[in-house]
Amino acid sequence: MKDKQFKSIIESLLFYWGEPLDIKSISEIIGLNENKILNLINELKGEFESAQRGIQIKKIGKKYQFVTSPLNYKYIEQLLVVEDEKSLSDSAMETLSIIAYKQPV
């Protein structure tokens, strides 16, 4: 297999797992030594950064994980805005309570 294929596998593993993944686990899955995996990850990191992609590979302790680019935070933040929950008025709650109480079991 060529490095390009191994990089594709590493990308898939990082994307699928979602959590930080260590070099040892990747090495065991792919069947390459840990130094080769580390070199491939560093190449991938460089490729993502130089292309100014929205996804990056970040080292967290001794593990690696896909993360979003900090430059795009203000856009991602808009997805995280929680709408105010709409609640029923007191009179509507009272009406529903009466209906629920008098309803046959």
C-alpha angles and dihedrals in degrees: 000000000000127000090251090061092046090051089052090052092048091050090051093049093050092046095047097043094050092190124084109285125205127229092241093059092047090047092052093048097047098034098233127123118264095248091056090048090050091051091049092049091050090051090050091049090053093048093051093046096046092049090050090232123180090238124061136180113241129192111228110185103309094335136081131224141173112252134173121257112267087224089069097050096108090058095045089048089064089063090053096056107117115217117231109263112245113228133192121258119252092255092051091050090050092050092049091048092054092047092049092047096050096041117112115256 
